[in-house]
Amino acid sequence: MSRGSDCQRLVKTIFLFRSLDHDQVNEVLDAMFERRVSEGENVIKQGNDGDNFYVIESGVYNILVKTDSEGEPRLVGKYDNTGSFGELALMYNLPRAATIQAVTNGALWAMDRQTFRRILLKSACRKRKMYEALLERVPMLKTLEKYERMNLADAVIPKTYSPGELIIKQGDAADGMYFLEEGTVRITMINSENQEKEISRVSVGGYFGELALVTKKARAASVHSVGKAKLAFLDVEAFERLLGPCMDLMKRNIEDYENELLRIFGSKANISDIR
């Protein structure tokens, strides 16, 4: 594992580092050290004190959570050769909330607790607090545990759009979903006769873009900002890792969406099959 370029490339992909200035990024790079892990090794163990924050260079890792009512840890997600973990215990001085177990041999970049808190704590906490407040207003996310919402708040990326700007284009491949922080967006769909009709509008606290991620199909509709819009974007990888508990609700929402299309377009013959 070559230190310079590989570590720099990985750091640029981690959400926690995106608000850092150039000097802070260099300080992060200088502070990272490598750790190699073996298949079956627990990188961190639920209940232990936090020591390091980890960025994945390679390897597959299971996320395991054990509750008082369960005899064995439950698999709640995994990292597959990408991502980062271990920040929650460092940021909040809490015991580890989950066990991270290596499924394969792998390599990590690590940062010790003291350096992590000195460089990242202030900016990361500010971002998390802001997005936790937004996500708590989303009814679909009420099913998530608090630590799951905290992870979600960390994973979203802020995006801003000008009035009338295209956010999602019908027919494109899905790259993620959006939560609306400020402004309003309109959702439109083109039918088989090439007629565009407005389906709905989404305002603050709403979300969109999950349909194609659930169905694994192309975008079924287009989305434009009405005025200036500020959004929180969750990429497809984080969506699959963090929103598993909400999947049943999102699938039920697809049925409501289909019924709305039938009301607008008159019959399914006038719309493409979104399933």
C-alpha atoms as an extended CHARMM CRD file, in Angstrom:
* protein
*
       275  EXT
         1         1  MET       CA              0.0000000000        0.0000000000        0.0000000000  PROA      1               0.0000000000
         2         2  SER       CA              1.7790000000        3.1440000000       -1.1850000000  PROA      2               0.0000000000
         3         3  ARG       CA              1.2250000000        5.9060000000        1.3060000000  PROA      3               0.0000000000
         4         4  GLY       CA              1.0860000000        9.1580000000       -0.6370000000  PROA      4               0.0000000000
         5         5  SER       CA             -1.2530000000        8.9300000000       -3.6110000000  PROA      5               0.0000000000
         6         6  ASP       CA             -3.4890000000        6.1220000000       -2.3120000000  PROA      6               0.0000000000
         7         7  CYS       CA             -4.1510000000        7.7870000000        1.0210000000  PROA      7               0.0000000000
         8         8  GLN       CA             -4.7610000000       11.1770000000       -0.6130000000  PROA      8               0.0000000000
         9         9  ARG       CA             -7.2090000000        9.6320000000       -3.0870000000  PROA      9               0.0000000000
        10        10  LEU       CA             -9.1690000000        7.9320000000       -0.3150000000  PROA      10              0.0000000000
        11        11  VAL       CA             -9.2600000000       10.9890000000        1.9410000000  PROA      11              0.0000000000
        12        12  LYS       CA            -10.8840000000       13.0140000000       -0.8420000000  PROA      12              0.0000000000
        13        13  THR       CA            -13.7900000000       10.5280000000       -0.9840000000  PROA      13              0.0000000000
        14        14  ILE       CA            -14.6330000000       10.6590000000        2.7380000000  PROA      14              0.0000000000
        15        15  PHE       CA            -17.5140000000       12.9410000000        3.6990000000  PROA      15              0.0000000000
        16        16  LEU       CA            -15.9250000000       13.9680000000        7.0090000000  PROA      16              0.0000000000
        17        17  PHE       CA            -12.9910000000       15.5550000000        5.1790000000  PROA      17              0.0000000000
        18        18  ARG       CA            -14.9180000000       17.5450000000        2.5810000000  PROA      18              0.0000000000
        19        19  SER       CA            -15.2420000000       20.6770000000        4.7190000000  PROA      19              0.0000000000
        20        20  LEU       CA            -11.5370000000       20.8190000000        5.5730000000  PROA      20              0.0000000000
        21        21  ASP       CA             -9.1980000000       23.3940000000        4.0610000000  PROA      21              0.0000000000
        22        22  HSD       CA             -5.9640000000       22.5280000000        2.2440000000  PROA      22              0.0000000000
        23        23  ASP       CA             -3.7420000000       22.7100000000        5.3400000000  PROA      23              0.0000000000
        24        24  GLN       CA             -6.1430000000       20.5570000000        7.3590000000  PROA      24              0.0000000000
        25        25  VAL       CA             -6.2360000000       17.9240000000        4.5940000000  PROA      25              0.0000000000
        26        26  ASN       CA             -2.4290000000       17.7910000000        4.6020000000  PROA      26              0.0000000000
        27        27  GLU       CA             -2.4890000000       17.4080000000        8.3840000000  PROA      27              0.0000000000
        28        28  VAL       CA             -4.9070000000       14.4880000000        8.0070000000  PROA      28              0.0000000000
        29        29  LEU       CA             -2.6490000000       12.8190000000        5.4400000000  PROA      29              0.0000000000
        30        30  ASP       CA              0.3890000000       13.2030000000        7.6890000000  PROA      30              0.0000000000
        31        31  ALA       CA             -1.5010000000       11.6770000000       10.6210000000  PROA      31              0.0000000000
        32        32  MET       CA             -2.8020000000        8.5590000000        8.8480000000  PROA      32              0.0000000000
        33        33  PHE       CA             -1.0570000000        5.2410000000        9.4010000000  PROA      33              0.0000000000
        34        34  GLU       CA             -1.6830000000        1.8840000000        7.7470000000  PROA      34              0.0000000000
        35        35  ARG       CA             -3.1790000000       -1.2000000000        9.3510000000  PROA      35              0.0000000000
        36        36  ARG       CA             -3.5200000000       -4.5770000000        7.7120000000  PROA      36              0.0000000000
        37        37  VAL       CA             -6.2740000000       -6.9410000000        8.8550000000  PROA      37              0.0000000000
        38        38  SER       CA             -6.9140000000      -10.6590000000        8.4480000000  PROA      38              0.0000000000
        39        39  GLU       CA            -10.1030000000      -12.5420000000        7.6030000000  PROA      39              0.0000000000
        40        40  GLY       CA            -12.2770000000      -12.9160000000       10.7130000000  PROA      40              0.0000000000
        41        41  GLU       CA            -10.5010000000      -10.1490000000       12.6580000000  PROA      41              0.0000000000
        42        42  ASN       CA            -12.6090000000       -7.6780000000       14.6500000000  PROA      42              0.0000000000
        43        43  VAL       CA            -11.2810000000       -4.2450000000       13.7160000000  PROA      43              0.0000000000
        44        44  ILE       CA            -13.4810000000       -2.6470000000       16.3530000000  PROA      44              0.0000000000
        45        45  LYS       CA            -15.7140000000       -4.3830000000       18.8970000000  PROA      45              0.0000000000
        46        46  GLN       CA            -19.0960000000       -3.1880000000       20.1300000000  PROA      46              0.0000000000
        47        47  GLY       CA            -18.8900000000       -1.8260000000       23.6860000000  PROA      47              0.0000000000
        48        48  ASN       CA            -15.1750000000       -1.0230000000       23.6100000000  PROA      48              0.0000000000
        49        49  ASP       CA            -13.7670000000        2.4890000000       23.9040000000  PROA      49              0.0000000000
        50        50  GLY       CA            -12.9110000000        4.1620000000       20.6230000000  PROA      50              0.0000000000
        51        51  ASP       CA             -9.2430000000        4.3360000000       19.6820000000  PROA      51              0.0000000000
        52        52  ASN       CA             -9.0070000000        4.9840000000       15.9210000000  PROA      52              0.0000000000
        53        53  PHE       CA            -10.9720000000        6.1920000000       12.9180000000  PROA      53              0.0000000000
        54        54  TYR       CA            -10.5580000000        4.0040000000        9.8170000000  PROA      54              0.0000000000
        55        55  VAL       CA            -10.6550000000        4.5600000000        6.0490000000  PROA      55              0.0000000000
        56        56  ILE       CA            -10.9050000000        1.4200000000        3.9160000000  PROA      56              0.0000000000
        57        57  GLU       CA             -8.1970000000        0.8000000000        1.3270000000  PROA      57              0.0000000000
        58        58  SER       CA             -9.3130000000       -2.7660000000        0.5610000000  PROA      58              0.0000000000
        59        59  GLY       CA            -11.3360000000       -5.6510000000        1.9670000000  PROA      59              0.0000000000
        60        60  VAL       CA            -14.9210000000       -6.5290000000        2.8780000000  PROA      60              0.0000000000
        61        61  TYR       CA            -16.1790000000       -5.8040000000        6.4080000000  PROA      61              0.0000000000
        62        62  ASN       CA            -19.4170000000       -6.8040000000        8.1550000000  PROA      62              0.0000000000
        63        63  ILE       CA            -21.2410000000       -4.3960000000       10.4860000000  PROA      63              0.0000000000
        64        64  LEU       CA            -22.6020000000       -6.3870000000       13.4390000000  PROA      64              0.0000000000
        65        65  VAL       CA            -24.8720000000       -5.0960000000       16.2190000000  PROA      65              0.0000000000
        66        66  LYS       CA            -25.9080000000       -7.0370000000       19.3090000000  PROA      66              0.0000000000
        67        67  THR       CA            -28.8850000000       -5.9610000000       21.4410000000  PROA      67              0.0000000000
        68        68  ASP       CA            -29.7880000000       -7.1270000000       24.9450000000  PROA      68              0.0000000000
        69        69  SER       CA            -32.6640000000       -9.1850000000       23.5470000000  PROA      69              0.0000000000
        70        70  GLU       CA            -30.5410000000      -11.0190000000       20.9710000000  PROA      70              0.0000000000
        71        71  GLY       CA            -28.1570000000      -13.8570000000       21.6710000000  PROA      71              0.0000000000
        72        72  GLU       CA            -25.9750000000      -13.3190000000       18.6180000000  PROA      72              0.0000000000
        73        73  PRO       CA            -24.9000000000      -10.1330000000       16.8360000000  PROA      73              0.0000000000
        74        74  ARG       CA            -27.1180000000       -9.1510000000       13.9010000000  PROA      74              0.0000000000
        75        75  LEU       CA            -25.6550000000       -8.2470000000       10.4940000000  PROA      75              0.0000000000
        76        76  VAL       CA            -26.9060000000       -4.7280000000        9.7250000000  PROA      76              0.0000000000
        77        77  GLY       CA            -24.6980000000       -3.8510000000        6.7630000000  PROA      77              0.0000000000
        78        78  LYS       CA            -21.2740000000       -4.1580000000        5.1910000000  PROA      78              0.0000000000
        79        79  TYR       CA            -18.4610000000       -2.2110000000        3.5820000000  PROA      79              0.0000000000
        80        80  ASP       CA            -17.1420000000       -3.5780000000        0.3010000000  PROA      80              0.0000000000
        81        81  ASN       CA            -13.6740000000       -2.1890000000       -0.4900000000  PROA      81              0.0000000000
        82        82  THR       CA            -14.7520000000        1.3840000000        0.2100000000  PROA      82              0.0000000000
        83        83  GLY       CA            -15.9590000000        3.6630000000        3.0040000000  PROA      83              0.0000000000
        84        84  SER       CA            -14.9260000000        4.6380000000        6.5180000000  PROA      84              0.0000000000
        85        85  PHE       CA            -15.9940000000        3.8030000000       10.0530000000  PROA      85              0.0000000000
        86        86  GLY       CA            -15.2520000000        4.3130000000       13.7270000000  PROA      86              0.0000000000
        87        87  GLU       CA            -16.0050000000        8.0250000000       14.0520000000  PROA      87              0.0000000000
        88        88  LEU       CA            -19.0920000000        7.8640000000       16.3030000000  PROA      88              0.0000000000
        89        89  ALA       CA            -17.3010000000        6.7270000000       19.4650000000  PROA      89              0.0000000000
        90        90  LEU       CA            -14.5710000000        9.3090000000       18.9050000000  PROA      90              0.0000000000
        91        91  MET       CA            -16.9360000000       12.2040000000       18.3000000000  PROA      91              0.0000000000
        92        92  TYR       CA            -19.2980000000       11.5410000000       21.2040000000  PROA      92              0.0000000000
        93        93  ASN       CA            -17.0370000000        9.8000000000       23.7410000000  PROA      93              0.0000000000
        94        94  LEU       CA            -19.3150000000        6.7590000000       23.5890000000  PROA      94              0.0000000000
        95        95  PRO       CA            -18.5370000000        3.0380000000       23.4960000000  PROA      95              0.0000000000
        96        96  ARG       CA            -18.3910000000        1.4450000000       20.0440000000  PROA      96              0.0000000000
        97        97  ALA       CA            -21.9600000000        1.1060000000       18.7140000000  PROA      97              0.0000000000
        98        98  ALA       CA            -21.1810000000       -1.8780000000       16.4710000000  PROA      98              0.0000000000
        99        99  THR       CA            -18.5830000000       -4.5200000000       15.7380000000  PROA      99              0.0000000000
       100       100  ILE       CA            -16.7260000000       -4.2520000000       12.4260000000  PROA      100             0.0000000000
       101       101  GLN       CA            -15.4420000000       -7.6660000000       11.3720000000  PROA      101             0.0000000000
       102       102  ALA       CA            -13.1880000000       -8.3660000000        8.3940000000  PROA      102             0.0000000000
       103       103  VAL       CA            -14.7660000000      -10.8570000000        5.9750000000  PROA      103             0.0000000000
       104       104  THR       CA            -11.5690000000      -10.9260000000        3.9000000000  PROA      104             0.0000000000
       105       105  ASN       CA             -7.9820000000       -9.8730000000        4.3420000000  PROA      105             0.0000000000
       106       106  GLY       CA             -7.7790000000       -6.1330000000        3.9370000000  PROA      106             0.0000000000
       107       107  ALA       CA             -5.9240000000       -2.8700000000        4.4460000000  PROA      107             0.0000000000
       108       108  LEU       CA             -6.9950000000        0.2760000000        6.2740000000  PROA      108             0.0000000000
       109       109  TRP       CA             -5.7320000000        3.7900000000        6.8630000000  PROA      109             0.0000000000
       110       110  ALA       CA             -6.1940000000        4.7910000000       10.5140000000  PROA      110             0.0000000000
       111       111  MET       CA             -6.1230000000        8.0100000000       12.5300000000  PROA      111             0.0000000000
       112       112  ASP       CA             -5.7880000000        8.0540000000       16.3090000000  PROA      112             0.0000000000
       113       113  ARG       CA             -8.4710000000        9.4700000000       18.5780000000  PROA      113             0.0000000000
       114       114  GLN       CA             -6.5950000000       12.6020000000       19.6500000000  PROA      114             0.0000000000
       115       115  THR       CA             -5.7350000000       13.7030000000       16.1110000000  PROA      115             0.0000000000
       116       116  PHE       CA             -9.2420000000       12.9330000000       14.8510000000  PROA      116             0.0000000000
       117       117  ARG       CA            -10.8750000000       15.0690000000       17.5250000000  PROA      117             0.0000000000
       118       118  ARG       CA             -8.4680000000       17.9700000000       17.0900000000  PROA      118             0.0000000000
       119       119  ILE       CA             -8.8520000000       18.1990000000       13.3080000000  PROA      119             0.0000000000
       120       120  LEU       CA            -12.3390000000       16.9470000000       12.5360000000  PROA      120             0.0000000000
       121       121  LEU       CA            -14.6130000000       17.2030000000       15.5350000000  PROA      121             0.0000000000
       122       122  LYS       CA            -15.7600000000       20.7900000000       15.1640000000  PROA      122             0.0000000000
       123       123  SER       CA            -16.6420000000       20.6910000000       11.4560000000  PROA      123             0.0000000000
       124       124  ALA       CA            -18.1140000000       17.1760000000       11.5760000000  PROA      124             0.0000000000
       125       125  CYS       CA            -20.3370000000       17.9110000000       14.5700000000  PROA      125             0.0000000000
       126       126  ARG       CA            -21.6540000000       21.0760000000       12.9510000000  PROA      126             0.0000000000
       127       127  LYS       CA            -22.5560000000       19.1730000000        9.7820000000  PROA      127             0.0000000000
       128       128  ARG       CA            -24.1490000000       16.2830000000       11.6770000000  PROA      128             0.0000000000
       129       129  LYS       CA            -26.2700000000       18.5530000000       13.8710000000  PROA      129             0.0000000000
       130       130  MET       CA            -27.5730000000       20.4480000000       10.8440000000  PROA      130             0.0000000000
       131       131  TYR       CA            -28.5350000000       17.3390000000        8.8750000000  PROA      131             0.0000000000
       132       132  GLU       CA            -29.8960000000       15.4100000000       11.8490000000  PROA      132             0.0000000000
       133       133  ALA       CA            -32.4290000000       18.2200000000       12.3020000000  PROA      133             0.0000000000
       134       134  LEU       CA            -33.4120000000       17.9130000000        8.6310000000  PROA      134             0.0000000000
       135       135  LEU       CA            -33.6580000000       14.1140000000        8.6380000000  PROA      135             0.0000000000
       136       136  GLU       CA            -35.7080000000       14.0340000000       11.8290000000  PROA      136             0.0000000000
       137       137  ARG       CA            -38.4770000000       15.8060000000        9.8880000000  PROA      137             0.0000000000
       138       138  VAL       CA            -38.6530000000       13.0280000000        7.2680000000  PROA      138             0.0000000000
       139       139  PRO       CA            -41.4770000000       10.6070000000        8.2630000000  PROA      139             0.0000000000
       140       140  MET       CA            -39.8940000000        7.6560000000        6.4270000000  PROA      140             0.0000000000
       141       141  LEU       CA            -36.7990000000        7.8660000000        8.6330000000  PROA      141             0.0000000000
       142       142  LYS       CA            -38.7200000000        7.5220000000       11.9170000000  PROA      142             0.0000000000
       143       143  THR       CA            -38.0780000000        3.7680000000       11.7010000000  PROA      143             0.0000000000
       144       144  LEU       CA            -34.3240000000        4.2960000000       11.9750000000  PROA      144             0.0000000000
       145       145  GLU       CA            -32.4440000000        4.0170000000       15.2570000000  PROA      145             0.0000000000
       146       146  LYS       CA            -30.7050000000        7.1850000000       16.4530000000  PROA      146             0.0000000000
       147       147  TYR       CA            -27.2350000000        5.9100000000       15.5330000000  PROA      147             0.0000000000
       148       148  GLU       CA            -28.5330000000        5.0150000000       12.0520000000  PROA      148             0.0000000000
       149       149  ARG       CA            -29.8110000000        8.5790000000       11.5590000000  PROA      149             0.0000000000
       150       150  MET       CA            -26.4510000000        9.8950000000       12.7710000000  PROA      150             0.0000000000
       151       151  ASN       CA            -24.6640000000        7.8020000000       10.1500000000  PROA      151             0.0000000000
       152       152  LEU       CA            -27.1090000000        9.0530000000        7.5340000000  PROA      152             0.0000000000
       153       153  ALA       CA            -26.4860000000       12.6760000000        8.5170000000  PROA      153             0.0000000000
       154       154  ASP       CA            -22.7560000000       12.0780000000        8.0410000000  PROA      154             0.0000000000
       155       155  ALA       CA            -23.2000000000       10.4550000000        4.6410000000  PROA      155             0.0000000000
       156       156  VAL       CA            -25.2900000000       13.1280000000        2.8820000000  PROA      156             0.0000000000
       157       157  ILE       CA            -23.5740000000       15.6830000000        0.6490000000  PROA      157             0.0000000000
       158       158  PRO       CA            -24.8640000000       19.2740000000        0.3030000000  PROA      158             0.0000000000
       159       159  LYS       CA            -25.8600000000       20.3830000000       -3.2020000000  PROA      159             0.0000000000
       160       160  THR       CA            -27.3160000000       23.6810000000       -4.4060000000  PROA      160             0.0000000000
       161       161  TYR       CA            -29.3520000000       24.2600000000       -7.5990000000  PROA      161             0.0000000000
       162       162  SER       CA            -30.3520000000       27.4440000000       -9.3990000000  PROA      162             0.0000000000
       163       163  PRO       CA            -33.9760000000       28.2810000000      -10.3370000000  PROA      163             0.0000000000
       164       164  GLY       CA            -35.1750000000       25.9530000000      -13.1090000000  PROA      164             0.0000000000
       165       165  GLU       CA            -32.0560000000       23.7830000000      -13.0300000000  PROA      165             0.0000000000
       166       166  LEU       CA            -32.3880000000       20.0950000000      -13.8860000000  PROA      166             0.0000000000
       167       167  ILE       CA            -31.6490000000       17.8470000000      -10.8940000000  PROA      167             0.0000000000
       168       168  ILE       CA            -32.7590000000       14.4470000000      -12.2290000000  PROA      168             0.0000000000
       169       169  LYS       CA            -33.4580000000       13.5550000000      -15.8680000000  PROA      169             0.0000000000
       170       170  GLN       CA            -36.0220000000       10.9060000000      -16.8020000000  PROA      170             0.0000000000
       171       171  GLY       CA            -34.3140000000        7.8400000000      -18.2820000000  PROA      171             0.0000000000
       172       172  ASP       CA            -30.9150000000        8.4280000000      -16.6730000000  PROA      172             0.0000000000
       173       173  ALA       CA            -29.2640000000        5.8580000000      -14.4360000000  PROA      173             0.0000000000
       174       174  ALA       CA            -29.8520000000        6.3850000000      -10.7250000000  PROA      174             0.0000000000
       175       175  ASP       CA            -26.8890000000        7.6250000000       -8.6800000000  PROA      175             0.0000000000
       176       176  GLY       CA            -28.6420000000        8.4720000000       -5.4000000000  PROA      176             0.0000000000
       177       177  MET       CA            -31.5980000000       10.1400000000       -3.6730000000  PROA      177             0.0000000000
       178       178  TYR       CA            -32.2250000000       13.6410000000       -2.3510000000  PROA      178             0.0000000000
       179       179  PHE       CA            -33.6280000000       15.2940000000        0.7730000000  PROA      179             0.0000000000
       180       180  LEU       CA            -34.9070000000       18.8500000000        0.3590000000  PROA      180             0.0000000000
       181       181  GLU       CA            -33.3660000000       21.3090000000        2.8040000000  PROA      181             0.0000000000
       182       182  GLU       CA            -34.5040000000       24.6190000000        1.2690000000  PROA      182             0.0000000000
       183       183  GLY       CA            -36.7890000000       25.5300000000       -1.6310000000  PROA      183             0.0000000000
       184       184  THR       CA            -39.2110000000       23.5290000000       -3.7900000000  PROA      184             0.0000000000
       185       185  VAL       CA            -38.7840000000       21.1350000000       -6.7120000000  PROA      185             0.0000000000
       186       186  ARG       CA            -41.2600000000       19.9440000000       -9.3200000000  PROA      186             0.0000000000
       187       187  ILE       CA            -41.4380000000       16.3930000000      -10.6220000000  PROA      187             0.0000000000
       188       188  THR       CA            -42.4550000000       15.8540000000      -14.2490000000  PROA      188             0.0000000000
       189       189  MET       CA            -42.8660000000       12.8260000000      -16.4870000000  PROA      189             0.0000000000
       190       190  ILE       CA            -42.9840000000       12.3930000000      -20.2730000000  PROA      190             0.0000000000
       191       191  ASN       CA            -45.5390000000        9.8530000000      -21.4600000000  PROA      191             0.0000000000
       192       192  SER       CA            -45.4430000000        7.6050000000      -24.5240000000  PROA      192             0.0000000000
       193       193  GLU       CA            -46.8210000000       10.4660000000      -26.6630000000  PROA      193             0.0000000000
       194       194  ASN       CA            -43.9050000000       12.7040000000      -25.6590000000  PROA      194             0.0000000000
       195       195  GLN       CA            -46.1000000000       14.9330000000      -23.5040000000  PROA      195             0.0000000000
       196       196  GLU       CA            -44.5960000000       16.2710000000      -20.2900000000  PROA      196             0.0000000000
       197       197  LYS       CA            -46.8660000000       16.5780000000      -17.2780000000  PROA      197             0.0000000000
       198       198  GLU       CA            -46.1630000000       17.7170000000      -13.7380000000  PROA      198             0.0000000000
       199       199  ILE       CA            -46.7680000000       14.9140000000      -11.2470000000  PROA      199             0.0000000000
       200       200  SER       CA            -46.0940000000       16.6570000000       -7.9540000000  PROA      200             0.0000000000
       201       201  ARG       CA            -43.9880000000       19.1530000000       -6.0500000000  PROA      201             0.0000000000
       202       202  VAL       CA            -41.7210000000       18.4570000000       -3.1010000000  PROA      202             0.0000000000
       203       203  SER       CA            -40.9980000000       21.0210000000       -0.3850000000  PROA      203             0.0000000000
       204       204  VAL       CA            -38.7400000000       21.2530000000        2.6720000000  PROA      204             0.0000000000
       205       205  GLY       CA            -38.5280000000       17.9800000000        4.5850000000  PROA      205             0.0000000000
       206       206  GLY       CA            -39.5000000000       15.9350000000        1.5430000000  PROA      206             0.0000000000
       207       207  TYR       CA            -37.3770000000       13.5560000000       -0.4820000000  PROA      207             0.0000000000
       208       208  PHE       CA            -37.1940000000       12.1460000000       -3.9970000000  PROA      208             0.0000000000
       209       209  GLY       CA            -35.0750000000        9.9150000000       -6.2060000000  PROA      209             0.0000000000
       210       210  GLU       CA            -35.4820000000        6.7570000000       -4.1390000000  PROA      210             0.0000000000
       211       211  LEU       CA            -37.8220000000        5.0860000000       -6.6400000000  PROA      211             0.0000000000
       212       212  ALA       CA            -35.1100000000        4.1270000000       -9.1350000000  PROA      212             0.0000000000
       213       213  LEU       CA            -32.8600000000        2.9090000000       -6.3210000000  PROA      213             0.0000000000
       214       214  VAL       CA            -35.5650000000        0.6040000000       -4.9540000000  PROA      214             0.0000000000
       215       215  THR       CA            -36.6370000000       -0.7500000000       -8.3580000000  PROA      215             0.0000000000
       216       216  LYS       CA            -33.0760000000       -0.6920000000       -9.7870000000  PROA      216             0.0000000000
       217       217  LYS       CA            -34.5040000000        0.8930000000      -12.9490000000  PROA      217             0.0000000000
       218       218  ALA       CA            -33.7010000000        4.1000000000      -14.8050000000  PROA      218             0.0000000000
       219       219  ARG       CA            -35.1180000000        7.3800000000      -13.5360000000  PROA      219             0.0000000000
       220       220  ALA       CA            -38.9010000000        7.2990000000      -14.0110000000  PROA      220             0.0000000000
       221       221  ALA       CA            -39.3110000000       11.0970000000      -13.9200000000  PROA      221             0.0000000000
       222       222  SER       CA            -37.4290000000       14.3900000000      -14.1650000000  PROA      222             0.0000000000
       223       223  VAL       CA            -36.9460000000       16.8470000000      -11.3070000000  PROA      223             0.0000000000
       224       224  HSD       CA            -36.3300000000       20.5890000000      -11.6370000000  PROA      224             0.0000000000
       225       225  SER       CA            -35.7730000000       23.2190000000       -8.9590000000  PROA      225             0.0000000000
       226       226  VAL       CA            -38.5940000000       25.7820000000       -8.8510000000  PROA      226             0.0000000000
       227       227  GLY       CA            -36.5010000000       28.5070000000       -7.2370000000  PROA      227             0.0000000000
       228       228  LYS       CA            -33.1000000000       28.1600000000       -5.6600000000  PROA      228             0.0000000000
       229       229  ALA       CA            -32.9780000000       24.7650000000       -3.9570000000  PROA      229             0.0000000000
       230       230  LYS       CA            -30.6300000000       23.3870000000       -1.3310000000  PROA      230             0.0000000000
       231       231  LEU       CA            -30.5160000000       19.5960000000       -1.1540000000  PROA      231             0.0000000000
       232       232  ALA       CA            -28.8250000000       16.8280000000        0.8070000000  PROA      232             0.0000000000
       233       233  PHE       CA            -27.6940000000       14.0760000000       -1.5710000000  PROA      233             0.0000000000
       234       234  LEU       CA            -27.2490000000       10.4300000000       -0.5390000000  PROA      234             0.0000000000
       235       235  ASP       CA            -25.3380000000        8.3320000000       -3.0660000000  PROA      235             0.0000000000
       236       236  VAL       CA            -26.4870000000        4.8510000000       -4.0770000000  PROA      236             0.0000000000
       237       237  GLU       CA            -23.8500000000        3.0220000000       -2.0410000000  PROA      237             0.0000000000
       238       238  ALA       CA            -24.7550000000        4.8340000000        1.1810000000  PROA      238             0.0000000000
       239       239  PHE       CA            -28.4630000000        4.3940000000        0.3720000000  PROA      239             0.0000000000
       240       240  GLU       CA            -28.1020000000        0.6150000000        0.2080000000  PROA      240             0.0000000000
       241       241  ARG       CA            -25.9560000000        0.5100000000        3.3300000000  PROA      241             0.0000000000
       242       242  LEU       CA            -27.9590000000        2.8860000000        5.5420000000  PROA      242             0.0000000000
       243       243  LEU       CA            -31.6100000000        2.7400000000        4.4790000000  PROA      243             0.0000000000
       244       244  GLY       CA            -32.2850000000       -0.9950000000        4.5530000000  PROA      244             0.0000000000
       245       245  PRO       CA            -34.7040000000       -0.5850000000        7.5180000000  PROA      245             0.0000000000
       246       246  CYS       CA            -36.8080000000        1.8450000000        5.4240000000  PROA      246             0.0000000000
       247       247  MET       CA            -37.0260000000       -0.3490000000        2.3180000000  PROA      247             0.0000000000
       248       248  ASP       CA            -40.4950000000       -1.7950000000        3.0240000000  PROA      248             0.0000000000
       249       249  LEU       CA            -41.9410000000        1.6890000000        3.4490000000  PROA      249             0.0000000000
       250       250  MET       CA            -40.3250000000        2.8750000000        0.2230000000  PROA      250             0.0000000000
       251       251  LYS       CA            -41.7750000000       -0.1020000000       -1.6450000000  PROA      251             0.0000000000
       252       252  ARG       CA            -45.2380000000        0.8140000000       -0.3540000000  PROA      252             0.0000000000
       253       253  ASN       CA            -44.6450000000        4.3710000000       -1.5540000000  PROA      253             0.0000000000
       254       254  ILE       CA            -44.0950000000        3.0150000000       -5.0780000000  PROA      254             0.0000000000
       255       255  GLU       CA            -47.7090000000        1.7860000000       -5.1030000000  PROA      255             0.0000000000
       256       256  ASP       CA            -48.9060000000        5.2720000000       -4.1140000000  PROA      256             0.0000000000
       257       257  TYR       CA            -46.7250000000        6.7280000000       -6.8720000000  PROA      257             0.0000000000
       258       258  GLU       CA            -48.2220000000        4.3700000000       -9.4700000000  PROA      258             0.0000000000
       259       259  ASN       CA            -51.7350000000        5.3300000000       -8.3870000000  PROA      259             0.0000000000
       260       260  GLU       CA            -50.8570000000        9.0160000000       -8.7770000000  PROA      260             0.0000000000
       261       261  LEU       CA            -49.5490000000        8.3420000000      -12.2940000000  PROA      261             0.0000000000
       262       262  LEU       CA            -52.7800000000        6.5700000000      -13.1890000000  PROA      262             0.0000000000
       263       263  ARG       CA            -54.7570000000        9.5820000000      -11.9520000000  PROA      263             0.0000000000
       264       264  ILE       CA            -52.6530000000       12.0210000000      -14.0080000000  PROA      264             0.0000000000
       265       265  PHE       CA            -52.1300000000       10.0450000000      -17.2200000000  PROA      265             0.0000000000
       266       266  GLY       CA            -55.4560000000        8.1980000000      -17.2260000000  PROA      266             0.0000000000
       267       267  SER       CA            -54.1560000000        4.6860000000      -17.8350000000  PROA      267             0.0000000000
       268       268  LYS       CA            -50.9840000000        2.6480000000      -17.6050000000  PROA      268             0.0000000000
       269       269  ALA       CA            -50.9540000000        2.5110000000      -21.3690000000  PROA      269             0.0000000000
       270       270  ASN       CA            -49.7960000000        6.1310000000      -21.3720000000  PROA      270             0.0000000000
       271       271  ILE       CA            -46.8330000000        5.6460000000      -19.0510000000  PROA      271             0.0000000000
       272       272  SER       CA            -43.7720000000        3.4560000000      -19.1170000000  PROA      272             0.0000000000
       273       273  ASP       CA            -43.6330000000        0.5540000000      -16.7010000000  PROA      273             0.0000000000
       274       274  ILE       CA            -41.6740000000        1.7980000000      -13.6970000000  PROA      274             0.0000000000
       275       275  ARG       CA            -41.2010000000       -1.5970000000      -12.1180000000  PROA      275             0.0000000000
